[in-house]
């Protein structure tokens, strides 16, 4: 699977377990009490995504010329 030595795989596994233990309570609380998005929140999300899409389409059209 990987060419990593055993000690590096063990260190990687320990790091992943520690991250899960560190983030676990916050993730559990977020899943229990989710924030409700408002229309203003969705506008703030969709505007940058739309701008990126328009920019990429513009770049593709300019590259074809």
GUGU-715680 format. One record per residue (C-alpha): residue number from 1; residue in three letters; x, z, y. Coordinates in pm, 1 decimal. Each point is the difference from the previous one (the first is absolute). Last residue first. Layout:
! residues N
<rec i="NUM" aa="Ala" px="X" pz="Z" py="Y"/>
...
This chain:
! residues 65
<rec i="65" aa="Unk" px="-936.4" pz="-2889.4" py="3196.2"/>
<rec i="64" aa="Unk" px="-71.6" pz="196.1" py="-318.6"/>
<rec i="63" aa="Unk" px="195.1" pz="303.3" py="121.6"/>
<rec i="62" aa="Unk" px="-217.8" pz="28.3" py="309.9"/>
<rec i="61" aa="Unk" px="-317.6" pz="14.5" py="-209.4"/>
<rec i="60" aa="Unk" px="149.7" pz="264.4" py="-228.3"/>
<rec i="59" aa="Unk" px="113.4" pz="206.6" py="299.3"/>
<rec i="58" aa="Unk" px="-346.0" pz="-19.3" py="157.1"/>
<rec i="57" aa="Unk" px="-161.0" pz="109.0" py="-327.2"/>
<rec i="56" aa="Unk" px="240.8" pz="294.3" py="-14.6"/>
<rec i="55" aa="Unk" px="-80.9" pz="99.7" py="360.1"/>
<rec i="54" aa="Unk" px="-376.7" pz="-23.5" py="-59.0"/>
<rec i="53" aa="Unk" px="31.5" pz="220.3" py="-308.5"/>
<rec i="52" aa="Unk" px="216.1" pz="251.5" py="186.7"/>
<rec i="51" aa="Unk" px="-250.9" pz="17.9" py="287.1"/>
<rec i="50" aa="Unk" px="-286.0" pz="50.6" py="-245.3"/>
<rec i="49" aa="Unk" px="182.6" pz="290.0" py="-165.3"/>
<rec i="48" aa="Unk" px="73.0" pz="150.7" py="343.0"/>
<rec i="47" aa="Unk" px="-369.4" pz="-21.2" py="102.4"/>
<rec i="46" aa="Unk" px="-142.6" pz="110.3" py="-335.9"/>
<rec i="45" aa="Unk" px="139.4" pz="352.8" py="-0.9"/>
<rec i="44" aa="Unk" px="-81.9" pz="104.7" py="355.6"/>
<rec i="43" aa="Unk" px="-339.4" pz="-165.2" py="-31.6"/>
<rec i="42" aa="Unk" px="-60.3" pz="201.0" py="-318.3"/>
<rec i="41" aa="Unk" px="86.7" pz="324.1" py="177.3"/>
<rec i="40" aa="Unk" px="-237.9" pz="-82.3" py="286.2"/>
<rec i="39" aa="Unk" px="-281.8" pz="-61.4" py="-247.6"/>
<rec i="38" aa="Unk" px="57.0" pz="349.3" py="-137.4"/>
<rec i="37" aa="Unk" px="183.1" pz="93.6" py="-318.9"/>
<rec i="36" aa="Unk" px="-109.8" pz="312.7" py="-184.2"/>
<rec i="35" aa="Unk" px="290.7" pz="224.4" py="-91.3"/>
<rec i="34" aa="Unk" px="16.9" pz="99.4" py="-365.1"/>
<rec i="33" aa="Unk" px="-41.7" pz="366.3" py="-102.3"/>
<rec i="32" aa="Unk" px="74.2" pz="35.7" py="-375.7"/>
<rec i="31" aa="Unk" px="224.3" pz="-305.0" py="-25.5"/>
<rec i="30" aa="Unk" px="199.2" pz="106.8" py="303.6"/>
<rec i="29" aa="Unk" px="33.9" pz="355.9" py="-133.8"/>
<rec i="28" aa="Unk" px="132.6" pz="-128.4" py="-334.4"/>
<rec i="27" aa="Unk" px="243.8" pz="-235.2" py="173.9"/>
<rec i="26" aa="Unk" px="129.1" pz="280.9" py="219.0"/>
<rec i="25" aa="Unk" px="39.5" pz="236.8" py="-294.9"/>
<rec i="24" aa="Unk" px="183.4" pz="-264.1" py="-207.5"/>
<rec i="23" aa="Unk" px="251.0" pz="-122.9" py="258.8"/>
<rec i="22" aa="Unk" px="272.0" pz="255.9" py="-79.9"/>
<rec i="21" aa="Unk" px="-72.1" pz="16.4" py="-375.6"/>
<rec i="20" aa="Unk" px="-9.3" pz="-379.9" py="-19.5"/>
<rec i="19" aa="Unk" px="325.7" pz="-23.4" py="193.9"/>
<rec i="18" aa="Unk" px="164.9" pz="255.6" py="-230.6"/>
<rec i="17" aa="Unk" px="-114.0" pz="-191.0" py="-309.9"/>
<rec i="16" aa="Unk" px="137.9" pz="-325.7" py="140.9"/>
<rec i="15" aa="Unk" px="332.9" pz="162.0" py="83.2"/>
<rec i="14" aa="Unk" px="29.3" pz="153.9" py="-347.3"/>
<rec i="13" aa="Unk" px="-64.1" pz="-340.9" py="-155.1"/>
<rec i="12" aa="Unk" px="263.0" pz="-165.1" py="218.8"/>
<rec i="11" aa="Unk" px="253.4" pz="268.7" py="-88.1"/>
<rec i="10" aa="Unk" px="-75.7" pz="-48.5" py="-370.0"/>
<rec i="9" aa="Unk" px="39.5" pz="-377.6" py="33.1"/>
<rec i="8" aa="Unk" px="327.4" pz="50.9" py="188.2"/>
<rec i="7" aa="Unk" px="132.8" pz="234.3" py="-269.2"/>
<rec i="6" aa="Unk" px="-93.4" pz="-249.6" py="-272.5"/>
<rec i="5" aa="Unk" px="200.3" pz="-283.8" py="153.2"/>
<rec i="4" aa="Unk" px="-192.9" pz="-277.2" py="173.2"/>
<rec i="3" aa="Unk" px="-3.4" pz="-344.6" py="-159.9"/>
<rec i="2" aa="Unk" px="-375.4" pz="-19.3" py="-5.2"/>
<rec i="1" aa="Unk" px="-256.1" pz="-105.1" py="-258.0"/>
